[in-house]
Amino acid sequence: MGVSITFLGGADTVTGSKYLVRHQEQSLLVDCGLFQGFKQLRLRNWNPLPVLPEAIHALLLTHAHLDHSGYLPLLAKQGFSGPVFASTGTRDLCKILLPDSGHIQEEDAEFANRKGFSKHAPALPLYTRQDALDCLPLIKTVAMGTTFQPIPGWRATFQSAGHILGACSVLLEVSGRRILFSGDLGRPDDSLMNPPDHAPGADTVLIESTYGDRTHPHSNLLAELGPALQRLAARGGVAVVPVFAVGRAQALLHAIGQLKASGAIPHSLPVFLDSPMAVHTTHLFEHHPGEHRLNAAEVRALTHGATMVSSTDESKALASRHGPMVILSASGMATGGRVLHHLEQRAGNHRNMVILTGFQAPGTRGATIASGGRSVRIHGHDVAIEAEVVSLESASAHADGQQLMDWLRTLPKPPAQVYVVHGERQASDTLRARIQRELGWRALVPEHGSTWPT
């Protein structure tokens, strides 16, 4: 029996990455992500996997973003007890992200029950903070570049993918087959993270395609963000910035600090980081100096560049403050968390601003705002969007189509098969066509739930 891959997520969509590798009687899962975006995708989180959790012998995480790690607490709750292998950075971030994810789900369910806008009685969290804490001891750390055996006879090696702290590509060697999982690839010119390592030789490659159909603009983050914050400060407005707590929050803080230092925006412009998860992640940059571009002074500036908001009471107190000010708050696609309360309060005022900082998956509130929607539904009612909307095209932490192609070209020789994953259909199919046309390699976009050989 050969080696097969079943695409349980991250196929036909940019969320929910889960790739089940099988050989003989053994199974290994690469990534364990939550589905986000459209309701029909989010409902998949409640459906049982087509494999018993206890039949999965090991799990590898490419990185800690919830669309790659956020299903782990539920999988463990359902019976998975095998080892979870990850880089040290991914382990440290999972300690922050997973309990926070469970806490937010509990808060959202409690709020829905108190306000009575859920169709379920009672509304329940997918998992709790305690469920997330219970799964953390399963995570075992492995250094980048070290080859290890996640299952006896199977070999795996992590290498840097850029993107965020701890992000990896994974080379998996099973029964003579070499399978390369790109994970989410960062940009070679990212303002925070080091560029991805070159790709090792492989028979089969899974390449992400989040931005497979587009090219990032040549303008940098400072050139985009500076004029927007100048306009905001001049009219005394409040900017609500939905940020991904890992990566984008720190990139925005770094950029704001540079703009203030250069005099491009007022040094007195107040900045608040209203996300306990983002606050803790910002301090992690001190403990992983080799994985990012910042020196010690720049890391210190990150942690002192904003008022760090931790408690719920401190967050609520922001509602009584007047502008100008900037509020960075998770989540990056406005799918949940404290940012919803800030949008609910501020989005209806034309003096204010909503700044979007990265990819907005279809079906999310962020995507609705980015597309010019005049209202979004928050906490059971429609909230008008009268604020100025700014989409920062240069803020993405993902490689674009050309950069993905450049990474593939670092392979020592052509692979036998490329699977294009983790992207919306147009992005994935555009990248597939480029791979076939420019490189002459076999490439296809797998369907959700399909199984293919390696």
N, C-alpha and C positions, 0 to 999 in steps of 0.2 A: 504494500500500500504506500502511495506517495505522500508528499507533504501538501496539505491544502490550507487555504485561507477562507474563512467565512466572514463576510462584511456585515457586522452587527450594528454598525454606526459609522458615521463619517463617509457614507456613500450616498450620493444624490443630495447631500446636504453638508453644511459646513460645521455641524455640531454632532455631539454624541459619539465621538470616535471610539470604536471597539473592533479589534481585528483578532479573530480566533484562529490560531494556528494549530492544526491537528497533524499528528503522525502516529500511526498505529493506535494504541490505546491512550495516548497522552495528548493533553491540550494545554495551550498557553495563550493567555490574552495579552495583547499589546494595546495599552490604553483602556480606560474605563470611564468614558465621558458621559456627561448629562446631555440630553437633547434640549435645545433652546429654540425660541422663535415661535413659529406657527403652532397653534394649539394641537393640531394633529401630530406634530413632532413631539411636543411636550408630553402628550399622552403616552408615547412610547416608553417614557420613563417608568410608567406604572405597569407595563406589560412584562411578564416573566421572559427571561432570555430563553432561547431554544436550546440551552445547555444547562444542566444542573450546576449551580454554583460550586458544589463540592466536587464536581467532576473536572473543574479547572485546576490544574496542578501548580500553576505559577502565573504571575502577572508582572508585566514590565510597563513602567510609566515613562513616556517621553518628556512630559513636563506637567506642571501643577495646575494650569488653567482648568476651570471646571468642565469645559467641553472635552477634556481629556482625562480628568481624575475624579469628577464630581459624583460618579455613580458608585465609587468604591465603598462608601459607608453602607449603601443599600445592599450591594453584593455580599459584603461581610455579614450583614444582618440576616441575609437569606441563606447563609451557610458556607460561604467561601472562607477558608482558613489557611490557604497556602501563602507562601512568601510573596511580597510585593517588592520588586527591585526598582530602585530609583537612584538618581544622583543625590548628593548631599543637599544641593540647592532645592531640588524638587521635594525632598523629605521635609526640609525646613519650611517651605511654602505650604505644603499640604497641612502641616500643623496649624497654619493660620487659616488657610482657605476652607478646608473641609468643616471644621467646627463652626466657622462663620456662616457657611452655606446652610448647615443644619439649623443654626440659630435664626437666620433670616427666614427660612421656611416655617419654623415654629411661629415667629412673629407675624408673618403674612397670614398664616392659618388662623392665629388668634384674632388678628385685626379683621379678617373676613367674617369670622364668627360673631365678633362684637358688633360689626356694622351690618351684618346680615346680607352681604351682597354675593356670597358664594352659593352656587347651585347645589352644593353638597352640604349635608347636615349630619354631623359637623364637618367642616373643612379640616383636612388632616395634612400634616407635613409629609413629604416623601420620606424623610428621615429626620432625626433630631440631632441636636448638638452632641448629645451623649453617644448616639450611634456613630457619629464621626470620630469622637474621641476613642471609642472602643476599637476602631479599625486601625488606628495609627501604629500600634505595636507590630502590625504585620509588615511594615515598611522596613526593608533592609537597604542600606546604602552601598553603592559601588562607585569607585572613582572613575572618572572619565578615562577612556583608553585601556581599562583593565578588562580582560576577557574572563568571564565567569560562567558557571553552569546553573542556569535557573531550574533546569530539570536534568537529572543525570544523563549525560550523553548529548545534551543540547548546549550550545555555546552562544554567548551573547556579549556584545561590546557596545558601550555607550561612547559617543563622540559629540562634541559641542555643536549645537544647532543655532547658537545665537538666540534671538527672540526674547527670552526672559531668563532670569537667574535659573540655572540648573537645566535648561532645555537641552534635550539630546536628540540625535538621530540614533537608531538602534540597528546594528547588524546582528542578525540571528542566523546561526548555522545549525541546520537540522538534517541529518541523514544525507550529508553531502551537498545539500542545497544552501545557498547563501541568499538570505532575504533582507533587504535594506528598507527600513521604515524611516522616512525623512523626518517625521514629527513636524512641528511647525517651524519653518525655516525663517530666521531673521534676515534683516537687510545688511549687506556688507557696509553700508554707510550709516547704520543706526547711531543715534546720538548717545546711547547708553551702552549697548551691548557689543561685544566683540563679534566679528563676522563668523558665519558657520565654517566648520572644518570642511575640507574637500571630501567628496564621497568615496568610500572604499569600493572595491570590486564586489559585484553581486550578480546573481542569476535573475533575481526578481526585485523590482523596486516599487515601493508605494510612495508616491510623491503627492504632497499636499497641493491644493490649488485654490486657496482662499482668494488670491488676487491673480489667478491664472489668466484672466482676460483683460488685464489692464496694466498700465505702466505708471509708476509713481511720478508726480511732477518733479521738475528740477528745482523748484523753490524749496527752501528749508523751513523748518518749523518756526523759527524766529521771524522769518519774513511773512508768514501767514498769521501768526498769533499776535505779533506786535501791533499792527494796525487795528485789529479787532479790539484789543484791550485799551488802546488809545481812545477809540470811539466810546467804549463803555465808560471809561473814567471821565471823559468830557461831559457825558450826559448823566453821570451819577447813578448808573444802573447797576444791577446785580447779574453777574454771569454764573449760571448753573452749568457745571461741566461734568457730565456723566463720564467717569473714567474707569478703566479696568484697573483694579487695585494693584495688580502686579504688572509693572512695566510702564503703562501709559501714565499713571499717576506720577511716577518718579520722573518720567520724561517731561511732563508738563511743569512740574516743580523746578526742574533744572532749567527749562527754557524761560520760565518767568523770572528766575533768579538772574539769568543772563540779560534779559531785557531791562530789569531794574538796574543792574550794574552798569549797563551802557547808557542809561538815561532815556531809553526808548519809551518806557512807561514810567509813571510816577513811582518813586521808591516807597511812597506811603500807601500805595494801593493794598488794602488788606486781602490776604489770601488765607482760606481755611481749608484744611484737608479733613473732610467729615466722613471718615471711614476707618474704623478700628483696624480693619484688615490692611488697608493701604498704609496706615501709620506704622504698623508692625513690619510690613514689607519694606518700607523705606529704611528702617533701621537694619534690615538684613543686609543691605548693601555694604555695611561696615564689616560684615563677617565673610563676604565672598569677593575679596578685592581682585582676584585674578579673572573673574568672569565678566567684568564690565570695563568701560573706558575711563571711569571717573577716578581722579586721584583722591587722596585722603581729605584735602581741603574742600573739594567739590562735594564729596559725600557729606561732610559736616554741614555744608551750605544747604544740601537737600533737607537734612533733618531740622534745620533752623529757618527754612524759607517760608514756612506757613505756620499758622496756629493749628496745632494738632487737636482735633475734636474726637474724644473717645466716648464719653457717656451720652446716653439718650437725652438727658436734660440739657447738656451743652449743645447738642444738635438742635433741639427744639428752640433754644434761646436765639439761634441765628434768625429765626422767623421775625423777631422784633427789631433786627438791625436794618438800617437803611444803607443804600449804596453810597459811593461805589465800593464794590467788593467782589471777590471771586470765590465761589464755593466749588471745590472739587469733591465729588462724592460718587461712590460705587452704587450701581453697576454701570459698566461701560456702554451697554445697549439699553439701559433704563428698563431692565426686566424685573427689578426688585430692589429692596433695600432703601436706605435713607434718601437717595436721590429722588425717589418718587415724591416724597413730601416737599422737597425743594421745588421740583417742577410744578407740583400742584399749586404751590403758593406764588411762584414767580413767573411762570410761562405766559400768563395772561396780560403782562404789562409790556408795552412796546419799548420802554426804556431799558428793559432787561435783555439778556442774551442767553441763548442755549448754544454751547460749544460742543460739538461732537468730535471725538478724538480717534476714531478707528473704525474698523469694519462693523457695519450694522446688519446683522443677519435678518433676512426677510421674516416678517411677522413680529418683529420686536418693536417696542415703542420708539426706539432710536431710529429704526428704518422708516417708520411713519413720519417722524419729525424731519429726517433727512430728505425725504421725498416731497416735502412741502405740505404735508398734512396740516389742516387747520385746527385739528384737535386730536387728543389722544385720550384713551380711557385709563383712568387711574383710580384705584380704590372704588370701583363701581360707578363712576360717573365721568362724563366727558369734560376734559380740561382744554380750554381754548389755547392755541399757540399764537400769541400776539408778539412775543419777544422775537428779536432778530436771531436767526439761526445761522450759525457758522460751522461748516464742516471742514475740519483740518485735513486736507488731502495728504499732507506730508507726515502725519503723526503715526501712521501705521507701523506696527512692529513686524509685519509679514513681508517676505520677499515678494516682489511683483513678478509678472509673467516672464520678463526677460531675465531677472535674477534667478528664478526657478530653473530656466533653461541653462543659464550659466553654471548653476550647481550640478545639473545633470551632466554637463559636458566635462566635469572633473572626474567622472567615472573612468577608471583605467581602460575599460573596454565596454562595448555595448552589452546591456543585459538582454536576456532572452525575452523578458516581458516587463512592461511598466503598467501599473495600475494607478490611475489618477483618482485621488480621493480627497476628502475633506474640503469640498467646495460646492457652491451652488452649481446647478447643471450647466449653465452657460459658461461659467468660469472653468469648470472641469473639462467640458468638451472642447473649449477653445485651446486649452493647454494640450489636450490629447492630440488635436489636429496639428499643433505646432511640433510636437514630438515626432509624429509620423512624417510630417513634411520636411522638417529641417534636419532631423537626425536619422530618419529612416528606421526607427525602432518600432517594434510592436507595442501598441498602447491601447488601453480601453478604460472606460469608466464603468466600474462594477455597480450593479444594482444593490439596493439594501436587501440584506438577507441572502444574497447569492454566495455560492462557494466556487472557488476557482483553484486550479493547481498552481504550484510555484515553479 
